[in-house]
């Protein structure tokens, strides 16, 4: 689910993961608090590529920020967990649905 392709992008740390983002990208991240329409700002920018120029941080680029807008809060696919121990009549079946936040990048 990529937005409009542009000639600039950034590498940003959001939660515990790093993402390659550009303006207009829509993707899901670990859940963050907020409602649809709220603004988010990420300041851990590791790399910026714009118009043929590359800025690499040591470890982050100073003064660089990426702004995003929350689209909605969603849940992922259900994962089934089965536990079994032989010869002891032990069986457990539980499920889990991870929560995510869908965001759109508005400014790099």
Secondary structure as UniProt FT lines:
FT   STRAND          8..14
FT   TURN            15..16
FT   STRAND          17..21
FT   TURN            23..24
FT   STRAND          26..30
FT   TURN            36..37
FT   STRAND          39..42
FT   STRAND          45..50
FT   TURN            51..52
FT   STRAND          53..56
FT   TURN            62..63
FT   STRAND          66..85
FT   TURN            86..89
FT   STRAND          90..107
//
